[in-house]
Amino acid sequence: MSGNTPAVLCQSDCTLGRDCAIQENQSNGTQVDSLTLASTNTDFAFRLYKELTMKCSDKNIVFSPLSISAALAVLSLGASNNTLQEILEGLKFNLTETPEADIHREFGHLLHMLSQPGDQVQISTGSAMFVEKRLLILAEFKEKARALYHAGASSVDFQQPHEAKTLINDYVRKQTHGKIKDLISGLDVDTVMVLVNYIYFKGKWRKPFDPDFTFESDFYLDNKRTVKVPMMKLKFLTTPYFWDEELACTVVELKYTGNASALFILPDEGRIKINEFSLPKFSVSTDYSLQNILPQLGIREVFSTEADLSGITGSKNLRVSQVVHKAVLDVAETGTEAAAATGMLKKGSALLKNPLNVNFNRPFLMIISDTDTQSSLFMTKITNPKGN
């Protein structure tokens, strides 16, 4: 079970309430398709993953690249000039090849596809804007956000920060089925808008682990340190398997019932047939202040006084002060619950006479994907299943 939510907090540098019209840019170009969008989002996911691991190399990492990119895409609806270019290029879009209108159109289509009700895998995602009650939001921005990203707007009195924080956190808690309890820890007195995107995932393993086989085992934090963890076990597993010769890592895919799967990546060579598969049972949560991370991806101006978010209010006195991201991931015998990559790998070579035991008893990477859209929903690096 996993969940993950980013929030974008905007501040105004001067007076509230100015309004003006903005012209919609009409563009004619080749429409970006779902696979292109999935590939672009995967590029962004791994760029962000790299930055997070550089800052938190010895810690567990869990985040939803889709939730973060969707929140920034909604924000970009109100951005102009260099601010707009930085956001979309930071999301790894090539604006000379892909018109802005097509980016938003395909994002909207993707989010609509993911939110279709299903009786096997449960995925829900959405956006919401909480706006200072004295701030006038341009009707065009509100309409685009609603039509493309299903983002509704609610008026909030940010001069009452405790009440505003409670309202936003209660909304996120409800949308993520209680997985994200306190997204916002505090609000600045100058906050005039909070943009939230949430994603919730719940899936059952197609071949669940038998709880009777779960046993206590060592997990190697490094060459010298270990912790005892509950280790789940599957016997005689037949599942997609890859070995990347260049990266020297084993990739095993475990399917959920329905249209989702999880890739488990272990930095070690593997084989074709798996006689016994062992995986820690774990629950991890993380939170990040992404205003310290996104500038490394080229998204800088939106956090400065040079920010041009005039498409939101009609004036250039708005900037982003914080991007808060929080994610929770639970992996157990029955499946995964979360509230918050598509890679080309070479197949393993030989079928062994004596099938291999694959034991995820050291740091590994997990990627949860929607198989219909090939979208990476969550990325996780587990360095310690018992927590940081």
GIPE-V78116 format. One line per field, one symbol per residue. phi: phi as a letter, one per 30 degrees, with the letter a starting at -180 (. if undefined). psi: psi as a letter, one per 30 degrees, with the letter a starting at -180 (. if undefined). burial: # if it has 16 or more other ideal C-beta (glycine too) atoms within 10 Angstrom, else .. A space follows every 10 residues. Layout:
phi=???
psi=???
burial=???
//
This chain:
phi=.baabcbccc bccaddjdba dbcddcbcad ddcddddddd ddededdded dddddbdccd bbacdddddd ddddddeccb hddddddddd didcddcbde ddedddeedd dddddddbcc ccbbbabbcc cedccccded dddddddcbh ccbbdbcddc dddddddddd ddeddchidc cbdccabddc dbabccbbbb bbbcedbddd edcdbdbdcd dadccbbdbd cdbcchccae bbbcddchbc bccccddjca abccccdadb bdccdbbcbd dabbbbbbcd dccdedcjcc ddccddeccd dccjbcccbc cbbcbbbbbc bbddlbbbbb .dbcbdddcc dddcecccbd caebcbbcbd ddchcddbbb cccaddjd
psi=kllkklkkkk kkfbklfkkl kkkkjkkjak kkleeeeeee eeeeeeeeee eeeefheglk kkljeeeeee eeeeeffgll beeeeeeeef ggkjfffjke eeeeeeeeee eeefgkklgd kjkklllkkj kkfgkjkkee eeeeeeeegh jlkkkkjffi eeeeeeeeee eeeefghgej eiekflkkfg kfkkkkklkk kkkkkejlkj fffklklkkj eaffkllklk klkkkhkjlk klkjeefhkk kkkkklkahl lkkkkkilla aekjekkkkk kljlklkkjf ffeeffgfje efglffkjhf fefflhgklk ekjkkkkkkk kaefakklj. kjljlklldk kkejlkkjji glklkkkkkj fefhkjekkk jjfjffl.
burial=########## ##........ .......... .#...###.# #########. ##.......# ########## ########## ..######.# ###....### ####.##### #..#...... ########## ##..#.##.# ##.##..### #.#..#.#.. #..##.###. ###.##..## ..##..#... ########## #####...#. ...#..#.#. #.......## ####..#... ####....## ##.####### ######...# #.##..#### ##.#####.# #.#####.## ###...#### ########## ########## ###.###### ##..#..#.. .....#.### ########## ..######## #####...
//
